[in-house]
């Protein structure tokens, strides 16, 4: 089911927006619809990331509660992260 969205802009803004849309071979309605669809897709991705992050945090707490968590020192974590960054840099430079 489609929904109608209405909003107000001044006449000059509407006129200029219509000219730009027409120069791209589309209507102002098409452009507004595409923008709404893009925003919705961005929100879907954000929500998907939030769901993934929540799952990761819950998994970490489950491991902690079941004594399956593995802890590393700050120095070990720093070295590991530096190694990862160097691998990424090397991969990017070799392209």
Buried (B, 14 or more C-beta within 10 A) or exposed (E): EEEEEEEEEEEEEEEEBBEEBEEEEEEBEEBBBEEEEEEEEEEEEEEEEEEEEEEEEEEEEEEEEEEEEEEEEEEEEEEEEEEEEEEEEEEEEEE
